[in-house]
Amino acid sequence: MLKTISTLPALTLLIADTPALFDRLYRYEWYKSPLTDWLDALKVGENVKLLELGCGPGNFARDIASKGVAVTAMDRSEKMIKKAAGGNGAVEFLVGDATQTGLGAEQFDFVLSASLINVVPDGKQLLTEVARVLKPGGTASVLFPTPKFNSAHAERIIADYRCGVFAAGALRLWASKARKLDPRKVCDSFENCGFEPANVSSFLDGGLAAVTGKKKSA
């Protein structure tokens, strides 16, 4: 009962102001560290073009841009993009559907999405669009919760990071509601959508996985 009650602050903010919720979550180490570790592992260099799909309020996109990367970031929520565009940083923020972006073909060196492939109705449609906008040889990477991210795993993360009431509630809510994907099946989808064999990296003690692959050259 107490654990259920502790999710209420995060749930209330999710309903009332979703952009504010994700903006607040980005301040927590357990939320931000997997994103920054993921980015570091991808070795994104300066002067490349990167597209982030499902960018939310834009915190991660702005951090990427601060490293000298030309970033375009898209979210289907007008509220998210309004929040994102109000921050500092040279990022092009767009409202759009990640499965039908309307962007030109073969223009990005990297396409990233966090907690999106497990949300969209058709992950293969998303990956097909990602492949379309990537340059040949470009890199796509998707980050998502795995089946390991259950309530017991969330409690371990809460203990490890000494989370307060709000952060603990957000973690419990995420663990209980998020759709989890098998990384092996996501790798198969990559290969079926025009990518070379993909690789898997784990974050948050295996609760999150990133599948990364390069678009096949013509």
N, C-alpha and C positions, 0 to 999 in steps of 0.2 A: 504493500500500500504506500509506504513512504517513497519507494522508488518511482511509483506512478505519479505521486504528487510532485516529485522533483523534476519531472519533465514539463510541468505546466508553464514555467516562465519561458522556456524555449518555444513551446507550442503556441503560447499566446503571442509572442513576437512573430513567429512564422505566419500566423493568421493575420496579424495587424500590419506588419511591415516586413515582408520577406527580404527586401534589399538590406534593411538595417540588421536583420538577423545574420546574413552572410558577411556583412561588413564587420560585425562584432566577432563572429567566429574566427575571422582571419587574424585576430589578435592573439589567439590561443596557440601555444606551441604544438599541441597534438594535432591541430588542424593545418597550421601553416607549414610545419616541418616536412610532412610528406610531399607537399607541393614543391618546396624548394629543393629537397633531395631528388625528387623526380626530374626537375629542370636541370640540376647539376649533372645528373647521370646522362642526360641527353646531349650534353656538350654543345649547346647552341652558341654559335659564335656571333661576333658582331657583324653588322651589315648584311644580315639575312632577313628574309621576309617570313613572318610567322603569323599564323591565324589561330586564335583561340576560339573554340566553339563552346557555347554555354558559359560565357565569361562572368555571369552574375554582376555584382557591383563593381567589377574591374580591378580589384586589388592586385590579383596575380598578374594580370595583363600589364599593369603599370610597373610592377617589379621587373617583369621581363624587359620592358622597354627601357628601363633604367640601365640595362646592360648593353645598350647600343643596338638593340634589335628593332627592326621596323615591324610594329605589331598592329594587326587588325583584330578586333575582338567583336564577337557577335553573340547576342542573346535574343530569344524570342519575346522576352518581357520588356515592354516599354519602360516600366518602372525601374527595372534593373539598369537599363541603358541610361536612363535619366540620372540615376544615382552615379553611375560610372562616369558619365560625361562631365559631372560636376567636380571631379577630382583633378589633381595635377598630373601632368605627364603627356607625352606625345603619342597617344594611342588613338587610332581611328575606331570609334565605337559605332556599331551598326545594330539595328533591330532586324532580325531575320530568322528564318527557319534553318537549322543546321543541316537538315536533310535536303533542302533546296535553297542554297544560299543566294543564288543569283549572281555570284561572283564569277569572274572570268576564269577560264580553264588554265591549268598549269602555271600558276603565278606564285605559289608559296613554296618555300624550302622546308618548312615545318608546319604541321597542323596538330594542335593539342586539344584535348577535351578531358575535363575531370568530372566524374560523376554525371556523365551524359549518356553514354552508350547503354547504361543500365536503366535509363529513364525513357528514352525515345521508344516508340512502339516497334520500330524495325531497325535493329542495329546494323544489318547489312546495307540498308538504304543509306544510313549515315556514313558507313565506310565507303560506299560507292561514291558519294558526294565528296568525301575527303580525298579519295583517289583522283577525282576529276580536277580538283583545284590545286593539287600538288604537282610540282614539277617532276619529270621522270627522275628517279633516284632520290626524291625528297622523302622526308621522314614523317610518319604519322605515329602518334602515341596517345593511348586512351587510358585513363586511370579510373578505377571502379572498385566498389566493395566486393569481397569474395565471400563464399559461404562460411569462412572462418570468423567473419565479423558478426558474431551472435551476441546475445546478452552477456554471457560469461566473459567473452573477449572484451566487451565494452567495460565491464567492471574492472578488468585487469588494467586497461588503459587509464581508467579513472584513477585507480590507485597509483599507477606508475607516475602519472603527471600531476598527482595531487590536485585534482580538479575541484573547483568550487561548485556550488549548487547549480549555477546556470550552465557551466560547461559540462558537468556531469549529466544534467538533464538533456542537453543537446546530443551528447554521445549516446545515451540510452534511446532517445527518440530515433536517431539515425540508425542504430543497430536494429531496432524493432521494425522500422518502416521501409528501409532501403531494400531495393531489389538487388540480390547478389548474383554475380556471374562466375562461371567456371572459366578461369584463364585459358584452359586448353581449347574450349569451344570458341573463345574470342580469337585465339590464334588461327583456328580453322577458318573463321569468317574473314580474317585478314587475307589469307591465301586465296579465298574464293572471290575476293574483291580487287584483285590485281596487285597484290603485294608479294614481295619475297617472303620466305619463312620468317615468322615473327619470333621475338624473344620476350620473356616475362621477367619483371622485377617486382619485388615485394616491398611493401612499406607498412608502417604502423603494426609491426610484429605480425605481418601476414594478413592483416585485416583488409588491406588494400593491395591491389595489383595493377601494374602498368604493362600493357602489351604494346610493343613497339615494332614497327616494320617499315621497310623502305619500299616505295613504289617501284615496280618493275620498269626498267628502261625500255624504250621502244626497240 
